[in-house]
Amino acid sequence: MASTLTHAVINGILGGGVYALMAVGLTLIFGVLDIINIAQGIMVILGAYLSYVLSVHLHLDLFVGLLVTVPAMFVIGVAIQWLFIRPLRGRDRTSMSLLASYAVAIIIEGLLYLAFGPNDVSLSASYVISGVHMLGFYLPYIYLYGFAMAVALVAALYLLLYRTRFGHSVRATMQDRTAAMLVGIDVNRVSALTYGIGVAVTAAGGMVFGATGGGFNPNSGYDLISRLLALIILGGLGSIGGALAAAVLMLTIESIVDIWQPTWSVAVFYAALVLVLMFRPAGLFGRQSARAQ
């Protein structure tokens, strides 16, 4: 039993890294734009399909393909922000942004159906089907690489936010959009670039998800967005580090519960979210005074 529990914990930690890759962009977008990007789930799937095209048709390695998919997703994110999010004004901006991002999700889903059809596809590579024996367990390389990439990505975002001039502008916009405008910060540019970055990082999450999820199709985004929203709420809306910690925590809990009651593992995932919010509404790492911590 001890070895089974240890294996479940390891699987949960590594699986949490995969979800963190998909969640950090969502919480970054909320931190700056104060909107919930409902389209984030389908963005992950779009990133997975872009990796699929590069892998199958151009025979690029999945990680090498990120050199193409990440910039491509950044451009898509900036375009979406300028076309669908930026024009929204007034007190209803947040609620209207939910509808706008949902419309974006429907459009992208429809385009993916036209291009690839409804059947499942998956990503494959040597490190997807092979692994290493560690601590007495067999660990696929893709999970190890995915977790390492999640940690590196969170660290890179921290450096961007706290060690660059652009990061200072981002944090100023997070704290007070009007004050940022008064001191000369182009908040529209900051918002567009931040939205682009938030979407770009999903290219990495989509690639790892496509290689570990057992197959995906244009409808898979709906399965993801509810979990991603739960993770960023639990970690604290706008907290990048919180997204990583919450992903690791919740996937570990789910993996442990799955040992005894597989049918309850998903329910416990959301029950834990409710319990945390009852005692800490801002989430585990969220603060009322600032979103990006």
Residue pairs with C-beta under 8 A, 6 or more apart in sequence:
3 136
4 259
5 256
5 259
6 135
6 137
7 137
8 252
8 255
8 256
8 258
8 259
9 252
9 255
9 256
10 135
10 137
10 139
11 143
11 255
12 248
12 251
12 252
12 253
12 254
12 255
12 256
13 147
13 248
13 251
13 252
14 139
14 143
14 144
14 146
14 147
15 143
15 212
15 251
15 255
16 147
16 244
16 247
16 248
16 249
16 250
16 251
16 252
17 143
17 146
17 147
17 148
17 149
17 150
17 151
17 244
17 247
17 248
18 143
18 146
18 147
18 150
18 205
18 208
18 209
18 212
18 247
19 205
19 227
19 228
19 231
19 247
19 250
19 251
20 150
20 153
20 154
20 231
20 243
20 244
20 247
20 248
21 146
21 149
21 150
21 153
21 201
21 202
21 204
21 205
21 208
21 209
22 40
22 44
22 202
22 205
22 206
22 209
22 224
22 228
23 205
23 228
23 231
23 232
23 235
23 243
23 244
23 246
23 247
24 150
24 153
24 154
24 157
24 201
24 240
24 243
24 244
25 40
25 43
25 197
25 198
25 199
25 200
25 201
25 202
25 205
26 36
26 37
26 40
26 198
26 228
26 229
26 232
26 243
27 232
27 235
27 236
27 237
27 238
27 239
27 240
27 242
27 243
28 157
28 194
28 197
28 198
28 201
28 238
28 240
28 292
29 35
29 37
29 40
29 194
29 195
29 198
29 199
30 36
30 37
30 232
30 237
30 238
30 291
31 174
31 237
31 238
31 239
31 240
31 291
31 292
32 170
32 173
32 174
32 190
32 191
32 194
32 195
33 81
33 85
33 97
33 191
33 194
33 195
34 94
35 85
35 93
35 94
35 97
35 98
35 101
36 94
36 97
36 98
36 101
36 229
37 43
37 101
37 195
37 198
38 98
38 101
38 102
38 105
38 225
39 80
39 101
39 102
39 104
39 105
39 108
40 101
40 198
40 199
40 202
40 224
40 225
40 228
41 105
41 220
41 221
41 222
41 223
41 224
41 225
41 228
42 104
42 105
42 108
42 109
42 112
42 218
42 221
42 225
43 73
43 76
43 77
43 108
43 199
43 202
43 206
43 221
44 202
44 205
44 206
44 209
44 221
44 224
45 112
45 206
45 216
45 217
45 218
45 220
45 221
45 224
46 73
46 76
46 108
46 112
46 202
46 206
47 69
47 73
47 202
47 203
47 204
47 205
47 206
47 207
47 210
48 123
48 206
48 207
48 209
48 210
48 216
49 112
49 115
49 116
49 121
49 206
49 210
49 216
50 65
50 68
50 69
50 72
50 73
50 203
50 206
51 62
51 65
51 66
51 69
51 123
51 203
51 206
51 207
51 210
52 121
52 123
52 210
54 60
54 65
54 68
54 69
55 61
55 62
55 65
55 123
55 124
55 125
60 68
61 125
62 123
62 125
62 128
62 207
62 211
63 145
63 207
65 207
66 203
66 204
66 207
69 203
69 206
69 207
70 200
70 201
70 203
70 204
71 200
72 203
73 199
73 200
73 202
73 203
74 196
74 197
74 199
74 200
75 196
76 196
76 199
77 195
77 196
77 197
77 198
77 199
77 200
78 192
78 193
78 195
78 196
80 104
80 195
80 199
81 191
81 192
81 195
81 196
82 192
84 100
84 101
84 103
84 104
85 97
85 100
85 101
85 191
85 195
86 188
86 191
86 192
88 96
88 97
88 100
105 221
109 218
109 219
109 221
110 218
112 218
113 218
116 217
116 218
118 217
118 218
118 219
119 217
120 215
120 216
120 217
121 210
121 215
121 216
121 217
122 210
122 211
122 213
122 214
122 215
122 216
123 207
123 210
123 211
124 211
125 142
125 211
127 140
127 141
127 142
127 145
128 140
128 141
128 142
128 211
128 212
129 140
130 140
130 141
131 138
131 139
131 140
131 141
131 143
131 144
132 138
132 139
132 141
132 144
133 139
140 212
142 208
142 211
142 212
143 212
145 208
146 208
146 212
149 204
149 208
150 244
150 247
151 244
153 201
153 204
154 240
154 241
154 243
154 244
157 197
157 201
157 240
158 240
158 241
159 167
160 166
160 167
160 170
160 197
161 167
161 170
161 171
161 240
161 292
162 171
166 190
166 193
169 180
169 185
169 186
169 190
170 190
170 194
170 292
171 292
172 179
172 180
172 183
172 185
173 180
173 185
173 187
173 190
173 191
173 194
174 238
174 290
174 291
174 292
175 290
177 187
180 187
180 190
181 187
209 216
209 224
210 216
213 220
227 269
230 250
230 269
230 270
230 273
231 243
231 246
231 247
231 250
232 239
232 242
232 243
232 246
233 273
233 277
233 283
234 242
234 246
234 249
234 250
234 272
234 273
234 276
234 277
234 283
234 284
235 241
235 242
235 243
235 244
235 245
235 246
235 247
235 283
235 284
235 285
235 286
236 242
236 282
236 283
236 284
236 285
236 286
236 287
236 291
236 293
237 282
237 283
237 286
237 291
238 286
238 290
238 291
238 292
238 293
239 283
239 285
239 286
239 291
239 292
239 293
240 292
241 285
241 293
242 283
242 284
242 285
242 286
242 293
245 284
245 285
246 283
246 284
246 285
249 284
250 269
250 272
250 273
253 268
253 269
253 272
254 265
254 266
254 268
254 269
255 265
257 264
257 265
257 268
258 265
276 283
276 284
277 283
282 288
285 293
286 293
287 293
